[in-house]
Amino acid sequence: MAKILIAEDDPSMVAVLVEVLKELNHEVVAANSADRALDLVQHQTPDLVLTDIEMPEGQPRGLELLRSVKAHDRSIPVIVLTGYGTKERAVSALRAGAQDFIEKPFRVDELHKRVENALVQRQGMQAIRENAALKMQLRDKFRFDNIVGNSPRMEAVYRMMERVANTDVTVLILGESGTGKELVAKALHYNSRRAAMPFVAVNCAALPEHLLESELFGHRKGAFTGAAFDKVGLFQHADGGTIFLDEIGSMALGLQSKLLRFLQDHELRRVGDTETIKVDVRIITATNEPLQKKLDEKLFREDLFYRISVIPIELPPLRDRVTDIPLLAQFFLQSIALRNGTMPPSISQEVVAVLQAYRWPGNVRELQNAMERAATLGDANLIVLSDLPERVLQAVGREVPPPSPVPSTARLDEALAEKASEASHCAAGVAPMSLKEFAHKQEARYIEQAIASVGGDKEKAAAMLDISVATLYRKLAPPAAGDAA
């Protein structure tokens, strides 16, 4: 059930609307003037406003009410009721932010559908607001310093991101598959003034042209076979936020023209519609293929290219930032350990050498998958060569180490005798080391693993362990002679 405000000065129309909406189990309140309606909006916060565009005395006060509602709370959808000969004002209302308009006289089923569509959008906006804490977590998750790497080329990427994040300029992210283009797009969004509004990602290569157009711009009922109802497009869903168009190079030429018009006017026209709708959205695009070739082949519009590439950000492939590989590997292992509630394993120097020698055709995504495999199948304390995918080892000319041989009976007897000797020493009161010394060694090993998990940064390790840096150094130092007794 939703709370719906009707702003209408015709008592008979109010009665009809109240009866129709109560049939849908909605709570309905009515106001016979724009001023009264705005007062109710400010004090009762309805889920939807239905307003006549002409009230009272033939003045377009409905437009004033619309603008006031949007200034108070832009998430409240407004549907404008229009009479014969006022369609031009309905278009003005759509441009001012109205969700939809309905011409009088209207069919009851059409009113039902428009109201339910508007309420679905309202629920989406409420979910965004109610998840404000989650948005802050996302902002932390997509901070620039969470994009791992300190190579010179990545430092240049960070500097550019910081300069353009809080602007509305269009950005074209270039890079091979798996280099983290969507991660950069999210970081730009969640570090901008649009962070509390939607981030919508679309893969332009995943849908054929007619379906992609409907997904992006929406459609009117009956616009094509199968269009059984009105559809709000992803541009409208992203209103106030950011839309990320991945694989922009695969977009068909006809759709490129429509996107270019949107970039020029910030207005869209749904498939099968004659009216335009104003939408405030920032566009970030990405491609993993050189667009210059498509420009030469006339498969991509030159004017659109210049529109979307005002700020190009090029992500280097992983093979060109070899010094970042150990940091990334450890970062992924730490993330996996945090997820599983365990300590991250260390990485042997032999494994680091192999990781840096491999070409990583799948880039950062492939490295992440390799670390996921190693953490799952390997020893809990140390990643060794046998934990890496076989294709990685074969590509750099390394063989998977054979499993340790089963010890012979003689060697087993020798090991048992050694254990028996240790036991006899303990029984005689001569322990190999004191309990305090043993505890110190275990504690120091745990601290060393924590330091390795943050790339050797002792200050970060101390913060993670909730101890001071001085305490960390003291616990790593060998115990004094008196302490071992």
Secondary structure, DSSP 4 states (H G I P E B T S, - for coil): --EEEEE-S-HHHHHHHHHHHHHTT-EEEEESSHHHHHHHHHHH--SEEEEESSBSTT-BHHHHHHHHHHHH-TTS-EEEEE-TT-HHHHHHHHHTT-SEEEESS--HHHHHHHHHHHHHHHHHHHHHHHTHHHHHHHHHHT-GGGS---SHHHHHHHHHHHHHTTS---EEEE--TTS-HHHHHHHHHHTSTTTTS-EEEEETTSS-HHHHHHHHHEE-TTSSTT--S-EE-HHHHTTTSEEEEETGGGS-HHHHHHHHHHHHHSEE--BT----EE---EEEEEESS-HHHHHHTT-S-HHHHHHHTSEEEEPPPGGG-GGGHHHHHHHHHHHHHHHHTSPPPEE-HHHHHHHHHS--TTHHHHHHHHHHHHHHHS-SSEE-GGGS-HHHHHHTT-PPPPPPPPPPHHHHHHHHHHHHHHHHHHHTT--SS-HHHHHHHHHHHHHHHHHHHTTT-HHHHHHHHTS-HHHHHHHHSPPPGGGG-
